[in-house]
Amino acid sequence: SRWGSIRSLQNARIKSAAAAHRIDLELALGIKLENATGDRALVFGAGIPLPTSDRNQDEIRALGYELQQVDQLKLDTLNRLQSQLAAEVGSQTIARREMDIMSTEIIPLAQQAYEETRTAHQRGLLSLTDVLSTRNGLFDLRQAQLESQHNFFTATVMISRLTGNGVLEINPVPLEEK
C-alpha cells in the first residue's frame, strides 16, 4: 500500500504539472461607453498567451523519471524481501530438520550411551571420567538441540514478519527431562 500511495502522489504531481502547461484562453466581455458621443458598444476580447519556452515540459519529464524511480525502488524492495523470505524459509527448514534428527535419533542414542556408561561404571567396568565425559556430551547435544529450536523459532518469526501474517502458533519439540 505504501508504494501505491507514493505512485498516486507522483501521478497527481505529474497531472498538476501538465495542467500548468495548458494554455489558458482569456475571454473578456464588456460594455464601452463613449462619453463624447454617448454611444454604447459591446466589446469582446480574446487572448491566448504565446508559449515562448517549453512550458513545464522539463518538470513533467523530471516527474516522469521520479515515477520510474519509484517503480524501480518498489521492484528492488520486492526482490530483496523475496530473497530474505527464501533465506528464512531455508533456515527454518534446516532448523526443523535438525530438531527432528536431534529429538528422534541423536538425543535418544546419547541418552542410551550415558545410561550404559553409568551402568558400566556401577559394575566397575568404566571410570567416573568416562561417565562424566558421556554426560558432558549429552549436555552439549541438548545445547545444540536448543540452538536448533532457537534458529527454527527465529526463522518462523522472521517469515511471519516478512509475509505480514502476524505471529504463528508454533508447537515446540519438548525436551526430555533427564
FENSUL-V196609 format. One record per residue. N is the residue number from 1. OMEGA is omega in radians with two decimals (none if undefined). Layout:
n->N omega->OMEGA
n->N omega->OMEGA
This chain:
n->1 omega->3.12
n->2 omega->-3.09
n->3 omega->3.08
n->4 omega->3.11
n->5 omega->3.14
n->6 omega->3.14
n->7 omega->3.12
n->8 omega->3.11
n->9 omega->-3.13
n->10 omega->3.09
n->11 omega->3.11
n->12 omega->3.11
n->13 omega->3.12
n->14 omega->3.12
n->15 omega->3.12
n->16 omega->3.12
n->17 omega->3.11
n->18 omega->3.11
n->19 omega->3.11
n->20 omega->-3.14
n->21 omega->-3.08
n->22 omega->3.12
n->23 omega->3.12
n->24 omega->3.07
n->25 omega->3.14
n->26 omega->3.11
n->27 omega->3.11
n->28 omega->3.11
n->29 omega->-3.13
n->30 omega->3.11
n->31 omega->3.14
n->32 omega->-3.12
n->33 omega->3.12
n->34 omega->-3.06
n->35 omega->-3.06
n->36 omega->-3.07
n->37 omega->-3.12
n->38 omega->3.12
n->39 omega->3.05
n->40 omega->3.14
n->41 omega->3.04
n->42 omega->-3.09
n->43 omega->3.10
n->44 omega->3.14
n->45 omega->3.09
n->46 omega->3.13
n->47 omega->3.09
n->48 omega->3.10
n->49 omega->-3.14
n->50 omega->3.12
n->51 omega->-3.13
n->52 omega->3.07
n->53 omega->-3.05
n->54 omega->3.06
n->55 omega->3.02
n->56 omega->3.14
n->57 omega->3.11
n->58 omega->3.13
n->59 omega->3.12
n->60 omega->3.11
n->61 omega->3.13
n->62 omega->3.11
n->63 omega->3.06
n->64 omega->3.09
n->65 omega->3.10
n->66 omega->3.09
n->67 omega->3.07
n->68 omega->3.12
n->69 omega->3.09
n->70 omega->3.12
n->71 omega->3.13
n->72 omega->3.09
n->73 omega->3.09
n->74 omega->3.14
n->75 omega->3.11
n->76 omega->3.13
n->77 omega->3.12
n->78 omega->3.11
n->79 omega->3.13
n->80 omega->3.13
n->81 omega->3.11
n->82 omega->3.12
n->83 omega->3.06
n->84 omega->3.13
n->85 omega->3.12
n->86 omega->3.11
n->87 omega->-3.14
n->88 omega->3.09
n->89 omega->3.07
n->90 omega->3.11
n->91 omega->3.13
n->92 omega->3.14
n->93 omega->3.13
n->94 omega->-3.13
n->95 omega->3.12
n->96 omega->3.11
n->97 omega->3.09
n->98 omega->3.13
n->99 omega->-3.12
n->100 omega->-3.14
n->101 omega->-3.14
n->102 omega->-3.03
n->103 omega->-3.07
n->104 omega->-3.04
n->105 omega->-2.94
n->106 omega->-3.11
n->107 omega->3.10
n->108 omega->3.10
n->109 omega->3.11
n->110 omega->3.10
n->111 omega->3.12
n->112 omega->3.11
n->113 omega->3.12
n->114 omega->3.14
n->115 omega->3.13
n->116 omega->3.11
n->117 omega->3.09
n->118 omega->3.12
n->119 omega->3.12
n->120 omega->3.10
n->121 omega->3.13
n->122 omega->3.09
n->123 omega->3.12
n->124 omega->-3.11
n->125 omega->-3.12
n->126 omega->-3.14
n->127 omega->3.10
n->128 omega->3.11
n->129 omega->3.10
n->130 omega->3.12
n->131 omega->-3.13
n->132 omega->3.11
n->133 omega->3.11
n->134 omega->3.12
n->135 omega->3.10
n->136 omega->3.07
n->137 omega->3.09
n->138 omega->3.11
n->139 omega->3.11
n->140 omega->3.11
n->141 omega->3.09
n->142 omega->3.06
n->143 omega->3.09
n->144 omega->3.09
n->145 omega->3.09
n->146 omega->3.11
n->147 omega->3.11
n->148 omega->3.05
n->149 omega->3.11
n->150 omega->3.13
n->151 omega->3.12
n->152 omega->-3.10
n->153 omega->3.09
n->154 omega->3.12
n->155 omega->3.13
n->156 omega->3.11
n->157 omega->3.12
n->158 omega->3.09
n->159 omega->3.11
n->160 omega->-3.13
n->161 omega->-3.11
n->162 omega->-3.13
n->163 omega->3.14
n->164 omega->-3.12
n->165 omega->-3.11
n->166 omega->-3.09
n->167 omega->3.13
n->168 omega->3.02
n->169 omega->-3.09
n->170 omega->3.08
n->171 omega->-3.08
n->172 omega->3.06
n->173 omega->-3.11
n->174 omega->3.07
n->175 omega->3.11
n->176 omega->-3.12
n->177 omega->3.06
n->178 omega->none
